[in-house]
Amino acid sequence: MTRAGRVSSSRSWSSKNKPMTQQAYLESFKPFTVNKSSRLTATDPLSTLPLELLLFTLSFLSAKDLLTTSSLSSLLWELSHDESLWKQLCKQSWSSKRHLPLRLFPFYAYGPLLDKLSVSECKDILKGRGANMPPQLESEDIHVLKSQVTASTPSHAVCGACASKWKASYFAAQIDLHRKVITEQELQLLDWHYIDTWTLHDGGYSDDSESMLNDDDDTSINTHHSNATNNKPQYPIVNFFADGTRGPISGSRPRRCDYIMTADGHVQVGQYPRHVVHRRSDGRWVIQNDWGRSTHLGYFIIVQPA
């Protein structure tokens, strides 16, 4: 079946008379249908240039400029959905957001993009959502994973019509940064790093505990990651367990006690004053009251007891 037979007749661009390798490359994009009025229809003079050169040029653009450029011609619209371009933009954008590993953002409704997901990408999405993983599967059973990706889509997932999975991840992550209410699943999924706010040096905590929670202090955060990798956490790591208790993964502080999420999205731990939940400029969650503060430093960080 030809390209024209697979997409809407309102699409004016055609790969006719182009080299076969270039045509095959463009066939792989399979973008969503858009209205004819939203894109230029004239014969594209850029079609005579090598695709590699065009993609290399586009790689220097910001996300905003890439979107603007995509409206200039049909060919540029096709190329602007290249996965490698948006993956690089995700890498650049997320480098200052330590809660985001370079994996497809889990809180997006990937239903329209399921055909583009690999086995490892499906597993990363499910892991990021804290969803139950199917048993060991053969490669031909990927449809089971894809069904689980659809079924596990959380209510706060970002929905949209994107032709690129990495483009969808980029914008979903940007939108999610404005979400101020944490879900109970996230609360239980993340590792939380605790300090006493009433006496930062009590209990043997390191002198840089306060700076660890400073939005602008990169050095102390990098120090934490180094020490965590060497199994030497600088201060207690706590979890909010599914059994309704909060406590350290090792040691005795802070003491283990019950918790509940309040109707307004905050956390009540034992008889202590309510813990207020807020989000930092880099997207990390902070839970605190006048007694203690817990900050998560990243998804999928596993810190073993010393």
Secondary structure, DSSP 4 states (H G I P E B T S, - for coil): --HHHHS-TT-----TTS-HHHHHHHHTT-PPP--GGGS--S--GGGGS-HHHHHHHHTTS-HHHHHHHHTS-HHHHHHTT-HHHHHHHHHHHHTT-TT--SS--SSB--GGGGGG--HHHHHHHHHHHTPPPPSS--GGGHHHHHHHHHHT--TT-B----S-HHHHHHHHHHHHTT-----HHHHHHS-EEEEESS-TTGGG--TTTTGGG-TT-HHHHHHHHHHHHTT--SS-EEEE-TTSEEEESSSS-SPPEEEEE-TTS-EEETTSPPBEEEE-TTS-EEEE-SSEEEE---TT------
